[in-house]
Amino acid sequence: MERRELVYLLKQNPLTPLAIIMFAVLVFAALFGSVISPHDPFASNTADALQAPSLTYWFGTDQLGRDIFSRVLVGAQTDLGIALAAVLLAAAVGTFLGATAGFYGGRTDATIGRFTDIVMAFPLFVLAMAIVAALGNSVINVVYASAIINMPFYVRVVRSEVAVLRGAGFVEAARLSGNRNPRILWLHIMPSVMPPLVVQMSLNMGWSMLNAASLSFIGLGIRPPSPEWGIMVADGAQYIISGQWWVAFFPGLALTLAVLCFNLLGDGLRDIIDPRQRK
């Protein structure tokens, strides 16, 4: 794609540059949040408990006197790290299964398809709850649970794309040139599957962050005192009625903006990568 065409597409959808800026801010907070945070996110100060937002505490303090702004910054690293690990794991396994099913077809396709249907038959968040409850609520188990419930999406996307491309002319030419099936699949077909796969990964980042925060909210995710957005919303929910709205509001706002960022980024990538989606 030429630079002029890329600029045109970005102007056509002004939300895409906004999503890129939001993504840059999120990554910056995840990488440098612990360095730029004005206060220690773990330090308790009961004398300043439940302080409203001010010049000293930009987002106020929680019930233990901890600075919410600092905890939101540091929490970005936890939530983004979990989402990234879960998406990479789900994409790797789902891509392998989907590519295998779409290319070879027959019993292989049927077996992988039935496995995917079994996973999709469960309410996905309930399945994630069951996995974490069975394995224990730790960071790695939250990653596994989020990866498992997102994996069927990659299987279906990759399987459908590969099934269409396996009969294309360039595939037949590669086969006539003496290439074996694995080489044809991974070196000739998969590069054409990457664009929709990247869009799916962007969308899944937001879903994975929301899944991790939801598990923490109900007590099955990251354990306190780790600064994680779902835990912070759960801790602050009980204070909304008494007027201390900021305890839950700012972590919830950070989570909302992060999920919105990846959804907008996914839509923008779809417009840029797939000409059929352009308006």
Buried (B, 14 or more C-beta within 10 A) or exposed (E): EEEEEEEEBBEEBEBBEBBBEBBEBBEEBBEEBBEEBEBBBBEBBEEBBBBEBEEEBBBBBBBBBBBBBBBBBBBBBBBBBBBBBBBEBBBEBBBBBBBBBBBBBEEBBEEBBEBBEEBBEEEBBEBBBBBBBEEEBEBEBBBBBBBBBBBBBBBBBBBBBBBEBBEEEEBEEBBEEEBEEEEBBBEBBBEBBBBBBBBBBBBBBBBBBBBBBBBBBEBBBBEEBBBBBBBBBBBBEEBEEEEBBBBBBBBBBBBEEBBBBBBBBBBBBBBBBEEEEEE
